[in-house]
Amino acid sequence: MSAHRRPSRGLADLRTLTGRSDTQIPAHKAYLRISFLELERARRMQEIRTARSRFDIIEGRFREIDAEIAGILGGLNGSSPPARPVEKPRKSAVGLHPTKRSFQFSY
């Protein structure tokens, strides 16, 4: 009998499931993914409800503003003061008269 020894196997020779690719997702992962998507949908629906509520509040304020403007304009009845032309602003006196001394720093 010949004494042929098998080469010792190392860590690289161990068979693992690493390179194996399954096309089917395990059931527990699929249900977990579905639950995550349902939670995201619930959060987005809450965002929509909040945005609609804020939009309704803003629209209500616009209606109040329009009613107030209409009330003010209705109360005037043409009794507003006549418009005056805009006057040219006067020039400031600062910087018109030159100073006798030059500007100095003192420390």
C-alpha positions in Angstrom: 0.0 0.0 0.0 1.2 3.4 -0.9 1.0 6.0 1.7 -0.7 8.8 -0.2 -1.8 11.5 2.1 -4.5 13.9 1.2 -3.4 17.5 1.4 -4.9 19.1 4.5 -7.9 21.3 3.8 -8.0 24.8 5.1 -10.6 27.5 5.6 -10.7 28.3 1.9 -11.9 24.7 1.2 -15.0 24.9 3.4 -18.3 24.8 1.5 -20.6 27.7 2.4 -23.8 29.2 1.1 -22.1 32.6 0.3 -21.9 32.4 -3.5 -25.4 30.8 -3.8 -28.1 33.1 -5.1 -31.7 32.4 -4.6 -34.2 34.1 -6.8 -36.9 33.7 -4.2 -37.0 35.9 -1.0 -37.6 34.0 2.2 -41.1 34.4 3.5 -40.2 36.2 6.7 -38.1 38.8 4.8 -41.0 39.3 2.3 -43.5 39.9 5.2 -41.1 42.2 6.9 -40.6 44.3 3.8 -44.3 44.5 3.3 -44.8 45.7 6.8 -42.2 48.4 6.3 -43.9 49.5 3.2 -47.3 49.7 5.0 -45.8 51.7 7.8 -44.3 54.1 5.2 -47.7 54.4 3.5 -49.3 55.2 6.9 -46.7 57.9 7.6 -47.2 59.5 4.2 -51.0 59.5 4.6 -50.6 61.3 7.9 -48.4 63.9 6.2 -51.1 64.4 3.5 -53.8 64.9 6.2 -51.6 67.4 8.1 -50.8 69.3 4.8 -54.5 69.4 3.9 -55.4 70.7 7.4 -52.8 73.5 7.1 -54.0 74.3 3.6 -57.6 74.7 4.9 -56.4 77.0 7.7 -54.5 79.2 5.2 -57.4 79.3 2.8 -59.7 80.4 5.7 -57.3 83.2 6.5 -57.4 84.3 2.9 -61.2 84.5 3.1 -61.0 86.6 6.3 -58.5 88.9 4.6 -60.7 89.4 1.5 -63.7 90.1 3.7 -61.8 92.6 5.8 -60.5 94.4 2.6 -64.0 94.5 1.2 -65.3 95.9 4.5 -62.7 98.6 4.5 -63.3 99.6 0.9 -67.0 99.5 1.4 -66.7 101.9 4.4 -64.7 104.4 2.4 -67.6 105.3 -0.1 -65.3 107.6 -2.1 -64.4 109.7 1.0 -60.7 109.0 0.8 -58.4 112.0 0.8 -57.1 113.1 -2.6 -53.7 111.8 -3.6 -50.8 114.2 -3.4 -47.7 114.1 -5.6 -44.7 112.6 -4.0 -42.2 115.3 -2.9 -38.5 115.1 -3.5 -36.8 114.3 -0.1 -34.6 117.1 1.3 -30.8 116.5 1.4 -29.3 115.9 4.7 -27.1 118.7 6.2 -24.5 116.1 7.2 -21.4 116.4 5.0 -22.4 119.6 3.3 -20.0 121.9 5.1 -16.4 120.9 5.0 -14.7 120.8 8.4 -11.7 123.0 9.2 -9.6 120.2 10.7 -8.6 117.0 9.1 -9.7 113.7 10.6 -7.2 112.4 13.2 -6.7 109.2 15.2 -5.5 109.4 18.7 -4.3 106.4 20.7 
